[in-house]
Amino acid sequence: MDVGAWCGHCGESFRLAEMVDGGFDGRCPRCGFDLAPGYLPVAAAAVHDVLTAASALESAAGRLHDVAPRLHVDGRKLNADLGAALGES
């Protein structure tokens, strides 16, 4: 799953995976602004956890659709809940 992110400093968007591709340093891959001042180890683990969870969610949703095609998961509610967890609401 391609998880998008954006920098609160420069406003540029990027793939969250870009932050870990060359080793996580906690900086925006566009402007270099420090996105996790003082929390680098915690932020690195959290970014990896989000990417792992996104991949697991994508896989589980595909499996669920394959075995229970008449079961419809409310994607709008899921997106809203994820947005709330990310502090977007």
Secondary structure, DSSP 4 states (H G I P E B T S, - for coil): ---EEE-TTT--EEETTHHHHT---SB-TTT--BSSTT-HHHHHHHHHHHHHHHHHHHHHHHHHHHH-TT----HHHHHHHHHHHTT--
